[in-house]
Amino acid sequence: MSKISLLGIGLMGLPMAKRLLSEGVELTVWNRTQEKCLSLKEDGAAVAEDLSEVAQSDIIITMLADGQVVEEVISMLLPQLTKQHLVIDMSSTSQKEVISIADKVESTGARFIDAPVSGGVKGAEEGTLAIMAGSRDERTFEEANVVFSSMGRATRVGDVGSGQLSKLANQAIVGGTIAIVSEAVLLLERAGVDSEAFRRALSGGFADSTILQLHGKRMSERTFEPGGKVTTQLKDEKNVLEAAQSLNLELPVTKAIYERYQDLSENMGKGDLDHSALFLQLLKINNLG
């Protein structure tokens, strides 16, 4: 496998880097806060002290906070990119942002794929991420798939930008499911029904889901250590609505959930909690919080 650089060692970037290193990849890591990279040295990663070192790798992966940060970092890298480089953005950005980033990267002769992921920290740790890839052609996707196979299961969903739009659709489903699971959990609690027994009863049934089993448990236990943050879900919900607006669509359920996450983050100060903490906003609505 080619040399790889991974930019962004956060909640998702750290376990993704560990998966690549476990496969024997020659990996360079970079983060604006360099201390976040140091633990990876023990696993064999090289820590880039300067962004210029990143371009020594043929494949550059970005896993950064949002589209604005990706654009800033890629803009600094542009003078060093050549036709030998493949840039893979695995961050969650808007479709508009990712197309702008792709245009800049491809102007240098380098290739570009947008490949956001779903599965959270647990999926990153276990190498079971769902990866939605948008590329100009199948050949570029197959080249990148060698890398993706270390982190999960990748599917090419179309041209550049399609990956981000698919991720936004995924996040709309996630947000909606979290909202309805929170209502079900609260309903059961108020009626005195055993939530754990309920989850077991639904296991394997039509209404079963990872969100029910994982986040339903978190809601019952009131433990919201972040796997996917409220602020990230809020950003994604906003991007879904912007994409819908560009297509002249109204998404009333997504709009309502966006407003609830906005309240949870901005008014309740819970932005750093797991996105399943939407349950706390439901408690507020019911004057139970």
C-alpha positions as CSV (number, residue, x, y, z in Angstrom):
1,M,0.0,0.0,0.0
2,S,1.2,3.6,-0.7
3,K,2.3,5.9,2.0
4,I,-0.7,7.6,3.6
5,S,-1.1,10.8,5.6
6,L,-4.1,11.2,7.9
7,L,-5.0,14.8,8.8
8,G,-7.2,15.2,11.9
9,I,-6.7,13.1,15.0
10,G,-9.9,13.6,16.9
11,L,-12.7,11.3,18.1
12,M,-12.9,9.5,14.7
13,G,-9.4,10.2,13.3
14,L,-7.6,8.5,16.2
15,P,-9.2,5.0,15.9
16,M,-9.1,5.3,12.1
17,A,-5.3,5.9,12.3
18,K,-5.0,2.9,14.6
19,R,-6.8,0.7,12.1
20,L,-4.5,1.7,9.3
21,L,-1.4,1.1,11.5
22,S,-2.7,-2.3,12.5
23,E,-2.7,-3.2,8.8
24,G,1.0,-2.3,8.5
25,V,0.4,1.0,6.6
26,E,3.3,3.5,6.5
27,L,1.3,6.4,8.1
28,T,2.0,10.0,8.8
29,V,-0.4,11.9,11.0
30,W,-1.0,15.6,11.5
31,N,-3.2,17.6,13.7
32,R,-3.3,21.3,14.6
33,T,-2.9,20.3,18.2
34,Q,0.1,18.1,17.8
35,E,-0.3,16.5,21.3
36,K,-3.2,14.5,20.0
37,C,-0.9,12.7,17.6
38,L,1.7,11.6,20.1
39,S,0.1,8.4,21.3
40,L,0.2,7.1,17.8
41,K,4.0,7.3,17.8
42,E,4.1,4.1,19.9
43,D,2.0,2.3,17.2
44,G,4.5,3.3,14.5
45,A,3.1,6.5,13.1
46,A,5.3,9.4,12.0
47,V,4.0,12.7,13.4
48,A,4.3,15.6,10.9
49,E,5.5,18.7,12.6
50,D,4.7,20.8,9.6
51,L,1.9,20.4,7.0
52,S,4.5,20.3,4.2
53,E,5.5,16.8,5.4
54,V,2.1,15.5,4.6
55,A,2.6,15.8,0.8
56,Q,5.4,13.2,0.9
57,S,2.6,10.6,1.0
58,D,0.8,9.6,-2.2
59,I,-2.6,9.4,-0.4
60,I,-3.8,12.2,1.8
61,I,-6.9,11.6,4.0
62,T,-8.6,14.5,5.8
63,M,-10.8,13.8,8.8
64,L,-11.4,17.3,10.1
65,A,-14.1,19.2,12.0
66,D,-16.0,20.7,9.1
67,G,-15.8,21.9,5.5
68,Q,-14.3,25.3,6.3
69,V,-11.4,23.6,8.1
70,V,-10.9,21.1,5.2
71,E,-10.8,24.0,2.7
72,E,-8.3,25.9,4.9
73,V,-6.0,22.9,5.2
74,I,-6.3,21.8,1.5
75,S,-5.6,25.4,0.4
76,M,-2.3,25.3,2.3
77,L,-1.4,22.0,0.7
78,L,-2.3,23.0,-2.9
79,P,1.2,24.2,-4.0
80,Q,2.6,20.7,-3.2
81,L,-0.1,18.6,-4.8
82,T,0.6,16.8,-8.1
83,K,-1.0,14.2,-10.3
84,Q,0.7,11.5,-8.1
85,H,-1.6,12.4,-5.2
86,L,-5.0,11.1,-4.2
87,V,-6.9,13.3,-1.7
88,I,-9.7,11.6,0.2
89,D,-11.9,13.8,2.3
90,M,-13.6,11.6,5.0
91,S,-14.9,14.6,7.0
92,S,-18.6,15.6,7.1
93,T,-19.1,18.7,5.0
94,S,-21.8,20.2,2.8
95,Q,-22.1,19.2,-0.8
96,K,-21.3,22.8,-1.9
97,E,-18.1,22.8,0.2
98,V,-16.9,19.4,-1.1
99,I,-17.4,20.4,-4.7
100,S,-15.4,23.5,-4.1
101,I,-12.6,21.5,-2.4
102,A,-12.6,19.0,-5.3
103,D,-12.2,21.7,-7.9
104,K,-9.2,23.1,-6.1
105,V,-7.5,19.7,-5.7
106,E,-8.2,18.6,-9.2
107,S,-6.8,21.9,-10.6
108,T,-3.4,20.6,-9.5
109,G,-3.8,17.3,-11.4
110,A,-4.4,15.4,-8.2
111,R,-7.4,13.1,-7.9
112,F,-10.2,13.6,-5.3
113,I,-12.8,11.5,-3.5
114,D,-15.3,12.5,-0.9
115,A,-15.9,9.6,1.4
116,P,-17.7,10.5,4.6
117,V,-18.5,7.7,7.1
118,S,-21.2,6.4,9.4
119,G,-20.7,4.2,12.4
120,G,-19.3,6.5,15.0
121,V,-16.3,5.8,17.2
122,K,-17.3,2.2,17.8
123,G,-17.4,1.6,14.0
124,A,-14.0,3.3,13.6
125,E,-12.5,1.2,16.4
126,E,-13.8,-2.1,15.0
127,G,-13.2,-1.3,11.3
128,T,-16.9,-1.5,10.4
129,L,-17.5,2.0,9.2
130,A,-20.0,2.5,6.3
131,I,-18.1,4.6,3.8
132,M,-20.1,6.5,1.1
133,A,-17.7,7.5,-1.7
134,G,-18.1,9.9,-4.5
135,S,-15.5,9.8,-7.3
136,R,-15.0,10.8,-10.9
137,D,-14.6,7.2,-12.0
138,E,-14.6,3.6,-10.8
139,R,-10.8,3.3,-11.2
140,T,-10.1,6.0,-8.7
141,F,-12.6,4.5,-6.3
142,E,-10.9,1.1,-6.6
143,E,-7.5,2.6,-5.8
144,A,-9.0,4.2,-2.7
145,N,-10.8,1.1,-1.7
146,V,-7.6,-0.6,-0.8
147,V,-7.4,2.0,2.0
148,F,-11.0,1.9,2.9
149,S,-11.0,-1.9,3.4
150,S,-8.9,-1.3,6.6
151,M,-11.6,0.9,8.1
152,G,-14.9,-0.5,6.9
153,R,-17.1,-1.2,3.9
154,A,-17.0,1.4,1.1
155,T,-19.6,1.9,-1.6
156,R,-19.3,4.2,-4.6
157,V,-22.5,6.1,-4.7
158,G,-21.8,8.4,-7.7
159,D,-19.7,11.4,-8.8
160,V,-17.8,13.7,-6.4
161,G,-20.3,15.2,-4.0
162,S,-22.5,12.1,-4.0
163,G,-20.7,10.8,-0.9
164,Q,-21.5,13.9,1.1
165,L,-25.1,14.0,0.0
166,S,-25.5,10.3,1.0
167,K,-23.9,11.1,4.4
168,L,-26.4,13.9,4.9
169,A,-29.3,11.6,4.0
170,N,-27.8,9.1,6.5
171,Q,-27.6,11.8,9.2
172,A,-31.2,12.8,8.6
173,I,-32.2,9.2,9.3
174,V,-30.0,9.1,12.4
175,G,-31.4,12.3,13.8
176,G,-35.0,11.2,13.1
177,T,-34.4,7.8,14.7
178,I,-32.7,9.2,17.8
179,A,-35.7,11.5,18.2
180,I,-38.3,8.7,18.0
181,V,-36.3,6.3,20.2
182,S,-36.0,9.0,22.8
183,E,-39.8,9.4,22.8
184,A,-40.3,5.6,23.1
185,V,-37.8,5.4,26.0
186,L,-39.5,8.3,27.9
187,L,-43.0,6.7,27.3
188,L,-41.8,3.4,28.7
189,E,-40.2,5.1,31.7
190,R,-43.3,7.0,32.6
191,A,-45.4,3.8,32.3
192,G,-43.0,1.8,34.5
193,V,-42.0,-0.6,31.7
194,D,-38.5,-2.1,31.9
195,S,-36.6,-0.4,29.0
196,E,-33.9,-3.0,28.9
197,A,-36.4,-5.8,28.6
198,F,-38.1,-3.8,25.9
199,R,-34.9,-3.5,23.9
200,R,-34.4,-7.3,24.2
201,A,-38.0,-7.9,23.1
202,L,-37.5,-5.8,19.9
203,S,-34.1,-7.4,19.1
204,G,-34.2,-8.7,15.5
205,G,-37.7,-7.3,14.9
206,F,-38.8,-4.8,12.4
207,A,-38.3,-1.8,14.7
208,D,-34.9,-2.9,15.9
209,S,-31.8,-0.8,15.2
210,T,-28.3,0.0,16.4
211,I,-29.7,3.4,17.6
212,L,-32.4,1.6,19.6
213,Q,-29.9,-0.8,21.2
214,L,-27.0,1.6,21.7
215,H,-28.5,5.0,22.2
216,G,-31.7,3.6,23.9
217,K,-29.4,2.2,26.6
218,R,-27.6,5.5,26.9
219,M,-30.9,7.3,27.3
220,S,-32.1,4.9,30.0
221,E,-28.8,5.2,31.9
222,R,-28.4,9.0,31.2
223,T,-24.8,8.4,30.0
224,F,-23.9,10.6,27.1
225,E,-20.2,10.3,26.7
226,P,-19.6,11.4,23.1
227,G,-19.3,9.0,20.2
228,G,-20.8,11.5,17.8
229,K,-21.3,15.0,19.3
230,V,-24.4,17.1,19.4
231,T,-22.5,19.9,17.6
232,T,-21.7,17.5,14.8
233,Q,-25.3,16.3,14.4
234,L,-26.5,19.9,14.5
235,K,-24.0,20.8,11.7
236,D,-25.2,17.9,9.7
237,E,-28.9,18.7,10.2
238,K,-28.2,22.2,9.0
239,N,-26.4,20.9,5.9
240,V,-29.3,18.6,5.1
241,L,-31.7,21.5,5.1
242,E,-29.3,23.6,2.9
243,A,-29.1,20.7,0.4
244,A,-32.9,20.4,0.4
245,Q,-33.3,24.1,-0.2
246,S,-30.9,24.0,-3.2
247,L,-33.2,21.3,-4.6
248,N,-36.4,23.2,-3.8
249,L,-37.5,20.7,-1.2
250,E,-39.2,21.0,2.2
251,L,-38.1,18.5,4.9
252,P,-40.4,19.2,7.8
253,V,-39.2,16.4,10.1
254,T,-35.6,17.3,9.6
255,K,-36.3,21.0,10.2
256,A,-38.0,20.2,13.5
257,I,-35.1,18.0,14.6
258,Y,-32.6,20.6,13.6
259,E,-34.4,23.1,15.9
260,R,-34.3,20.7,18.8
261,Y,-30.6,20.0,18.4
262,Q,-30.1,23.8,18.1
263,D,-31.9,24.2,21.5
264,L,-29.9,21.4,23.0
265,S,-26.6,22.9,21.9
266,E,-27.1,26.6,22.1
267,N,-29.6,27.1,24.9
268,M,-29.0,24.1,27.1
269,G,-25.2,24.0,26.7
270,K,-25.0,20.3,25.8
271,G,-23.1,20.6,22.5
272,D,-20.2,18.4,23.6
273,L,-22.4,15.4,24.7
274,D,-23.3,12.4,22.5
275,H,-26.0,13.2,20.0
276,S,-28.3,10.7,21.8
277,A,-28.5,13.5,24.5
278,L,-31.4,14.8,22.4
279,F,-33.3,12.8,25.1
280,L,-32.4,15.6,27.6
281,Q,-34.1,18.1,25.3
282,L,-37.2,15.9,25.3
283,L,-37.1,15.9,29.1
284,K,-37.0,19.7,28.9
285,I,-40.0,19.8,26.6
286,N,-41.9,17.7,29.2
287,N,-40.7,19.8,32.1
288,L,-38.9,16.7,33.5
289,G,-35.3,18.0,33.1
